[in-house]
Amino acid sequence: MPSQRSISAAERLAAEKLGGIPVRRDQMAAVANIYRAASAVRQHLENSVLRRSDLTWTGFVVLWVVWVWGESETRRVAEEAGISKGTLTGVARTLESRGLLRRADHPTDGRLVLLGLTEEGESFMREVFPAFNEEEAFVTSRLSDAECRTLADGLRSVVLQVEESGEDRRRELLNGAAATPRRSGRRARN
């Protein structure tokens, strides 16, 4: 369901609130719109194609990661999906109960668990992903193919900046302090 507050109204209110505060407005708008776009797309996909498949966003992402990467250690799946290992445990249990995912012991390290798709999971992804991709096309339909490529390249650059330099920047801003571990998807309290 679309927000009752439009993106134009939010931008206008932010500009009014900031007034003469010296900020990098284009960069602020870029990051704010990354967040808004991600939220809008996720909500649309959850309420359309994923709902028809009785699948959450996180469940789909876990299936996608294992489908693309093949059988993988749980810690790698959690990292790729952007979720905690604890969240992955619950999601994997649900997907396993549906017959889409299987757990296996690591062949050389008994402490590790591997996740892989079952035949049913493979078949499910081959069926669901084209419908998911149709909705990807829908949400980007105001952009030309060239604009989609440009957007994808720009977002890839944002991701690479954070992946390659984010940890150094974090240490610099926090005077070398260790990162605070995330707890159950919530931000740590100060």
C-alpha positions in Angstrom: 0.0 0.0 0.0 1.5 3.4 -1.0 2.3 5.8 1.8 -0.1 8.6 2.5 2.8 11.0 2.3 4.2 11.7 -1.1 7.9 11.7 -1.9 7.5 15.3 -3.2 6.0 16.4 0.2 8.8 14.6 2.1 11.4 16.4 0.1 9.8 19.8 0.5 9.4 19.3 4.3 13.1 18.2 4.6 14.3 21.2 2.6 12.2 23.5 4.9 13.5 21.8 8.1 17.1 22.0 7.0 16.9 25.7 6.0 20.3 27.1 6.1 22.0 24.0 7.6 25.0 23.3 5.3 24.4 19.7 4.0 25.1 17.9 0.8 21.6 17.9 -0.5 22.1 15.8 -3.6 23.8 13.1 -1.6 21.1 13.3 1.1 18.4 12.9 -1.6 20.3 10.0 -3.2 20.5 8.1 0.0 17.0 8.9 1.1 15.6 7.8 -2.2 17.7 4.5 -2.1 15.9 3.8 1.2 12.5 4.9 -0.1 12.8 2.9 -3.3 14.0 -0.2 -1.5 11.1 0.0 0.9 8.5 0.6 -1.8 9.8 -2.2 -4.0 10.0 -4.7 -1.1 6.5 -3.8 0.0 5.1 -4.2 -3.6 6.8 -7.5 -4.1 5.8 -8.9 -0.7 2.2 -7.9 -1.4 2.0 -9.3 -4.9 4.1 -12.2 -6.2 5.6 -13.3 -2.9 2.2 -13.3 -1.2 0.8 -15.5 -4.0 3.7 -17.8 -3.2 3.2 -17.6 0.6 6.7 -16.3 1.0 8.3 -13.5 2.9 10.9 -11.2 1.5 13.5 -12.7 3.7 12.5 -16.2 2.7 12.7 -15.3 -1.0 16.1 -13.7 -0.5 17.4 -16.9 1.3 16.1 -19.1 -1.5 17.6 -16.7 -4.1 21.1 -16.8 -2.4 21.1 -20.6 -2.2 19.7 -20.9 -5.7 22.4 -18.7 -7.2 25.4 -19.7 -5.0 24.5 -23.3 -4.6 24.9 -25.2 -1.3 26.5 -22.8 1.1 27.4 -22.5 4.8 24.8 -20.9 6.9 27.1 -18.0 7.9 27.6 -17.2 4.2 23.9 -17.4 3.4 23.1 -15.0 6.3 25.8 -12.6 5.2 24.6 -12.6 1.6 21.0 -12.2 2.6 21.9 -9.4 5.0 20.3 -11.1 8.0 21.6 -12.4 11.3 22.3 -16.1 11.8 19.5 -16.3 14.3 17.0 -14.9 11.7 18.4 -17.4 9.2 17.7 -20.3 11.6 14.0 -19.5 11.7 13.7 -18.8 8.0 15.6 -21.9 7.1 13.4 -24.0 9.4 10.3 -22.7 7.7 11.7 -23.2 4.2 12.8 -26.7 5.2 9.3 -27.6 6.5 7.9 -26.6 3.1 10.3 -28.9 1.4 12.2 -26.1 -0.4 15.5 -26.2 1.5 17.6 -28.9 3.1 20.3 -28.8 5.8 23.4 -30.9 5.7 26.4 -31.3 7.9 29.6 -29.8 6.6 31.9 -32.6 5.3 35.0 -31.5 7.2 33.8 -29.3 10.0 31.0 -30.8 12.2 30.3 -27.3 13.7 29.1 -26.0 10.3 25.8 -26.5 8.5 25.2 -26.3 4.8 22.0 -25.1 3.2 20.9 -26.3 -0.3 17.8 -26.3 -2.3 15.8 -29.5 -2.7 14.5 -30.5 -6.1 11.2 -29.0 -5.1 13.1 -25.8 -4.1 14.8 -25.7 -7.5 11.5 -26.1 -9.3 9.9 -23.5 -7.1 12.5 -20.9 -7.9 12.3 -21.6 -11.6 8.6 -21.0 -11.3 8.5 -18.0 -9.0 11.5 -16.1 -10.3 10.0 -15.2 -13.7 6.9 -13.8 -11.9 9.2 -11.9 -9.5 11.1 -10.5 -12.5 7.9 -9.4 -14.1 7.3 -7.3 -11.0 10.9 -6.0 -11.2 10.0 -4.9 -14.7 6.8 -3.3 -13.5 8.5 -1.2 -10.7 11.1 0.0 -13.2 8.7 0.6 -16.1 9.2 4.4 -16.0 12.8 3.9 -16.8 14.3 3.0 -20.2 16.6 0.0 -20.5 19.6 2.4 -20.6 18.3 4.2 -17.5 17.9 0.9 -15.7 21.6 0.0 -16.5 22.7 3.5 -15.4 20.8 3.1 -12.1 22.1 -0.4 -11.5 25.7 0.8 -12.2 25.2 3.8 -9.8 23.8 1.6 -7.1 26.6 -0.9 -7.6 29.1 1.9 -7.0 27.4 2.8 -3.8 27.6 -0.8 -2.6 31.2 -1.1 -3.6 32.1 2.1 -1.8 30.6 0.7 1.4 32.1 -2.8 0.9 35.6 -1.5 0.1 35.9 1.6 2.3 33.1 1.5 4.9 34.9 -0.4 7.6 37.9 2.1 7.5 35.5 5.0 7.5 33.6 3.5 10.5 36.8 3.1 12.4 37.8 6.7 11.6 34.5 8.1 12.8 34.5 6.0 15.9 38.2 6.5 16.8 38.9 2.8 16.2 36.1 1.5 18.4 34.9 -2.0 17.6 31.6 -2.4 15.8 28.6 -3.0 17.9 27.1 -6.3 17.1 23.5 -6.2 15.7 20.9 -7.8 17.9 18.0 -9.5 16.2 17.9 -6.9 13.3 17.6 -4.0 15.8 20.1 -1.2 16.2 22.2 -1.4 19.3 21.2 1.1 22.0 23.8 3.6 23.2 
